[in-house]
């Protein structure tokens, strides 16, 4: 069962993995046969080993980003969260679909991301 507490714990772990690029932290987030969709219609990274390898091939530098989020919906089988990822020179809006198993590991993750327009404020 997925609940807000479990989702919060998982996202906290995700952010720690994101800011460390520690293979053990990354792997601990996912089931052995998880699917990680980096975009809704691309083939997923499949399985913990490929997720860790692909994550590290596409990693951000530790401390490069900040991430804020709020739940859109949390149900028994799925959580959808809306987030904002800020880099020093750009910002992205995120929508994540997270499916956790009973142990709190992710079995399916899909992310949508859209870059915010450049600021015109002077």
Backbone as CSV, one residue per row, in Angstrom:
resi,resn,N_x,N_y,N_z,CA_x,CA_y,CA_z,C_x,C_y,C_z
1,UNK,0.845,-1.188,0.000,0.000,0.000,0.000,0.880,1.237,0.000
2,UNK,0.520,2.192,-0.816,1.236,3.454,-0.894,0.492,4.486,-0.063
3,UNK,1.225,5.191,0.794,0.635,6.279,1.562,1.609,7.458,1.534
4,UNK,1.156,8.606,2.019,1.977,9.815,1.951,3.284,9.659,2.709
5,UNK,3.263,8.992,3.837,4.482,8.774,4.607,5.499,7.965,3.804
6,UNK,5.037,6.887,3.168,5.922,6.058,2.363,6.472,6.804,1.162
7,UNK,5.630,7.606,0.523,6.064,8.407,-0.625,7.095,9.436,-0.181
8,UNK,6.847,10.090,0.937,7.792,11.084,1.454,9.144,10.439,1.759
9,UNK,9.120,9.276,2.394,10.360,8.563,2.692,11.096,8.219,1.409
10,UNK,10.358,7.740,0.397,10.982,7.367,-0.863,11.585,8.591,-1.558
11,UNK,10.841,9.693,-1.606,11.362,10.902,-2.265,12.572,11.441,-1.509
12,UNK,12.544,11.412,-0.188,13.730,11.830,0.581,14.942,10.991,0.178
13,UNK,14.742,9.678,0.024,15.827,8.800,-0.409,16.281,9.105,-1.822
14,UNK,15.334,9.427,-2.690,15.657,9.776,-4.071,16.527,11.031,-4.099
15,UNK,16.140,12.040,-3.345,16.909,13.291,-3.308,18.304,13.038,-2.736
16,UNK,18.414,12.203,-1.717,19.740,11.862,-1.170,20.588,11.155,-2.225
17,UNK,19.982,10.235,-2.977,20.711,9.546,-4.044,21.108,10.528,-5.140
18,UNK,20.217,11.429,-5.487,20.451,12.447,-6.514,21.635,13.325,-6.118
19,UNK,21.715,13.672,-4.847,22.772,14.568,-4.377,24.057,13.860,-3.997
20,UNK,24.082,12.532,-4.106,25.302,11.807,-3.768,25.838,10.972,-4.931
21,UNK,24.931,10.558,-5.830,25.284,9.624,-6.907,25.904,8.346,-6.359
22,UNK,25.492,7.968,-5.166,25.967,6.743,-4.522,25.186,5.562,-5.100
23,UNK,25.870,4.625,-5.781,25.162,3.493,-6.392,24.305,2.701,-5.401
24,UNK,24.762,2.539,-4.171,23.978,1.795,-3.181,22.689,2.536,-2.841
25,UNK,22.748,3.850,-2.706,21.532,4.639,-2.415,20.559,4.582,-3.582
26,UNK,21.096,4.689,-4.798,20.235,4.624,-5.982,19.550,3.263,-6.032
27,UNK,20.340,2.210,-5.930,19.797,0.859,-6.018,18.781,0.542,-4.946
28,UNK,18.979,1.086,-3.758,18.069,0.813,-2.640,16.661,1.345,-2.886
29,UNK,16.507,2.268,-3.817,15.206,2.862,-4.101,14.287,1.953,-4.912
30,UNK,14.870,0.994,-5.650,14.128,0.280,-6.675,14.108,-1.227,-6.436
31,UNK,13.026,-1.852,-6.889,12.958,-3.307,-6.864,13.925,-3.862,-7.908
32,UNK,14.216,-5.137,-7.787,15.146,-5.788,-8.713,14.684,-5.672,-10.161
33,UNK,13.380,-5.718,-10.408,12.850,-5.696,-11.772,12.110,-4.399,-12.105
34,UNK,12.458,-3.317,-11.447,11.776,-2.034,-11.635,11.953,-1.504,-13.059
35,UNK,11.006,-0.663,-13.454,11.101,0.094,-14.696,11.150,1.577,-14.348
36,UNK,12.100,2.290,-14.970,12.285,3.725,-14.763,12.146,4.395,-16.125
37,UNK,11.032,5.080,-16.305,10.762,5.790,-17.550,11.275,7.223,-17.412
38,UNK,12.294,7.568,-18.209,12.850,8.921,-18.156,12.000,9.906,-18.940
39,UNK,11.065,9.394,-19.693,10.048,10.155,-20.405,8.920,9.172,-20.686
40,UNK,7.712,9.636,-20.742,6.576,8.717,-20.818,6.606,7.725,-21.983
41,UNK,7.201,8.068,-23.114,7.110,7.208,-24.288,8.451,6.642,-24.738
42,UNK,9.491,6.814,-23.931,10.774,6.182,-24.206,10.796,4.803,-23.548
43,UNK,11.587,3.885,-24.091,11.748,2.612,-23.377,12.346,2.879,-21.992
44,UNK,11.912,2.124,-20.996,12.421,2.375,-19.644,13.808,1.787,-19.444
45,UNK,14.479,2.317,-18.434,15.617,1.600,-17.879,14.973,0.445,-17.115
46,UNK,15.410,-0.780,-17.367,14.758,-1.925,-16.742,15.718,-2.638,-15.793
47,UNK,15.237,-2.860,-14.590,16.006,-3.579,-13.579,16.935,-2.663,-12.810
48,UNK,17.147,-3.025,-11.568,17.959,-2.200,-10.665,19.341,-1.902,-11.240
49,UNK,19.997,-2.910,-11.793,21.352,-2.713,-12.308,21.383,-1.681,-13.436
50,UNK,20.453,-1.787,-14.392,20.422,-0.815,-15.484,20.019,0.566,-14.978
51,UNK,19.122,0.630,-14.012,18.727,1.929,-13.450,19.948,2.617,-12.842
52,UNK,20.712,1.900,-12.032,21.897,2.494,-11.395,22.897,2.944,-12.466
53,UNK,23.192,2.073,-13.425,24.160,2.404,-14.472,23.707,3.614,-15.284
54,UNK,22.452,3.616,-15.714,21.942,4.716,-16.542,21.856,6.018,-15.752
55,UNK,21.456,5.927,-14.482,21.418,7.114,-13.614,22.795,7.754,-13.576
56,UNK,23.818,6.942,-13.320,25.177,7.476,-13.188,25.712,8.012,-14.509
57,UNK,25.280,7.454,-15.632,25.676,7.978,-16.942,25.017,9.320,-17.231
58,UNK,23.905,9.605,-16.583,23.137,10.838,-16.816,23.060,11.721,-15.576
59,UNK,23.972,11.542,-14.661,23.876,12.172,-13.340,24.047,13.690,-13.392
60,UNK,23.462,14.306,-12.380,23.719,15.706,-12.068,24.837,15.721,-11.034
61,UNK,25.529,16.819,-10.956,26.582,16.943,-9.940,25.938,17.147,-8.572
62,UNK,26.491,16.531,-7.524,25.934,16.702,-6.178,25.829,18.183,-5.794
63,UNK,24.684,18.529,-5.240,24.458,19.894,-4.785,24.112,20.872,-5.891
64,UNK,24.006,20.387,-7.144,23.733,21.261,-8.283,22.266,21.689,-8.343
65,UNK,21.393,20.875,-7.743,19.961,21.132,-7.866,19.294,21.287,-6.505
66,UNK,18.154,21.941,-6.546,17.226,21.892,-5.419,15.921,21.324,-5.964
67,UNK,15.191,20.641,-5.105,13.954,20.006,-5.524,12.896,20.250,-4.468
68,UNK,11.766,20.764,-4.908,10.606,20.946,-4.040,9.452,20.187,-4.671
69,UNK,8.575,19.642,-3.830,7.478,18.857,-4.371,6.253,18.932,-3.486
70,UNK,5.130,18.518,-4.083,3.881,18.377,-3.338,3.108,17.231,-3.962
71,UNK,2.339,16.513,-3.164,1.548,15.419,-3.733,0.369,15.957,-4.545
72,UNK,0.103,15.323,-5.658,-1.118,15.583,-6.415,-2.168,14.581,-5.968
73,UNK,-1.753,13.305,-5.904,-2.626,12.265,-5.383,-1.777,11.101,-4.884
74,UNK,-2.242,10.478,-3.839,-1.600,9.280,-3.306,-2.723,8.272,-3.081
75,UNK,-2.617,7.142,-3.774,-3.615,6.082,-3.655,-2.893,4.781,-3.318
76,UNK,-3.657,3.716,-3.140,-3.058,2.437,-2.761,-1.961,1.991,-3.706
77,UNK,-2.135,2.164,-4.996,-1.214,1.622,-5.990,-0.273,2.641,-6.613
78,UNK,-0.565,3.923,-6.471,0.215,4.918,-7.203,0.224,6.254,-6.466
79,UNK,1.341,6.972,-6.627,1.433,8.347,-6.142,1.839,9.220,-7.322
80,UNK,1.226,10.371,-7.414,1.595,11.360,-8.431,2.004,12.614,-7.687
81,UNK,3.193,13.095,-7.997,3.670,14.296,-7.329,4.068,15.331,-8.384
82,UNK,3.944,16.597,-7.987,4.369,17.713,-8.822,5.579,18.344,-8.153
83,UNK,6.616,18.570,-8.919,7.839,19.104,-8.337,8.430,20.233,-9.171
84,UNK,9.414,20.875,-8.583,10.195,21.893,-9.268,11.660,21.601,-9.002
85,UNK,12.419,21.456,-10.080,13.852,21.222,-9.986,14.558,22.477,-10.466
86,UNK,15.395,23.044,-9.603,16.115,24.266,-9.950,17.605,23.988,-10.045
87,UNK,18.182,24.350,-11.180,19.619,24.335,-11.417,20.087,25.787,-11.361
88,UNK,21.378,26.031,-11.321,21.828,27.425,-11.290,21.344,28.258,-12.475
89,UNK,21.164,27.635,-13.648,20.833,28.402,-14.845,19.492,28.046,-15.492
90,UNK,18.710,27.152,-14.870,17.423,26.770,-15.455,16.552,26.074,-14.406
91,UNK,15.275,26.032,-14.705,14.310,25.431,-13.785,13.363,24.549,-14.593
92,UNK,12.980,23.418,-13.981,12.077,22.477,-14.639,10.879,22.202,-13.752
93,UNK,9.719,22.081,-14.371,8.534,21.561,-13.711,8.517,20.058,-13.917
94,UNK,8.171,19.310,-12.875,8.189,17.852,-12.934,6.834,17.282,-12.545
95,UNK,6.504,16.177,-13.161,5.379,15.364,-12.752,5.907,13.939,-12.671
96,UNK,5.812,13.333,-11.503,6.316,11.982,-11.277,5.155,11.052,-10.960
97,UNK,5.176,9.877,-11.554,4.246,8.807,-11.227,5.084,7.706,-10.577
98,UNK,4.761,7.388,-9.344,5.570,6.471,-8.534,4.695,5.306,-8.087
99,UNK,5.176,4.094,-8.357,4.476,2.886,-7.902,5.424,2.133,-6.973
100,UNK,5.071,2.098,-5.702,5.895,1.450,-4.694,5.384,0.053,-4.396
101,UNK,6.300,-0.832,-3.995,5.866,-2.149,-3.524,5.570,-2.063,-2.027
102,UNK,5.194,-3.168,-1.430,4.821,-3.168,-0.014,5.999,-2.857,0.906
103,UNK,7.227,-3.004,0.418,8.417,-2.692,1.212,8.924,-1.271,1.029
104,UNK,8.229,-0.482,0.225,8.624,0.913,0.037,9.614,1.153,-1.091
105,UNK,9.908,0.107,-1.869,10.779,0.280,-3.043,9.913,0.543,-4.266
106,UNK,10.484,1.290,-5.185,9.751,1.638,-6.395,9.835,0.500,-7.405
107,UNK,8.671,0.132,-7.935,8.642,-0.900,-8.974,8.424,-0.284,-10.350
108,UNK,7.899,0.958,-10.376,7.739,1.675,-11.648,7.752,3.166,-11.376
109,UNK,8.569,3.870,-12.143,8.725,5.316,-11.981,8.682,5.938,-13.368
110,UNK,7.850,6.958,-13.526,7.784,7.713,-14.779,7.896,9.186,-14.441
111,UNK,8.747,9.879,-15.202,8.874,11.315,-14.982,8.582,12.081,-16.255
112,UNK,7.844,13.159,-16.089,7.650,14.153,-17.127,8.382,15.398,-16.627
113,UNK,9.048,16.102,-17.505,9.711,17.339,-17.105,9.604,18.353,-18.240
114,UNK,9.425,19.599,-17.850,9.275,20.698,-18.804,10.111,21.863,-18.294
115,UNK,10.918,22.394,-19.166,11.753,23.526,-18.774,10.890,24.790,-18.695
116,UNK,11.080,25.530,-17.624,10.400,26.815,-17.470,10.998,27.806,-18.471
117,UNK,10.188,28.722,-18.973,10.755,29.737,-19.865,11.783,30.585,-19.139
118,UNK,12.759,31.076,-19.866,13.772,31.953,-19.277,13.091,33.193,-18.731
119,UNK,13.591,33.645,-17.598,13.029,34.838,-16.974,13.334,36.068,-17.824
120,UNK,12.342,36.919,-17.970,12.547,38.175,-18.693,12.646,39.347,-17.736
121,UNK,12.601,39.048,-16.441,12.706,40.125,-15.443,14.119,40.694,-15.481
122,UNK,14.229,41.942,-15.352,15.545,42.554,-15.444,15.839,43.249,-14.240
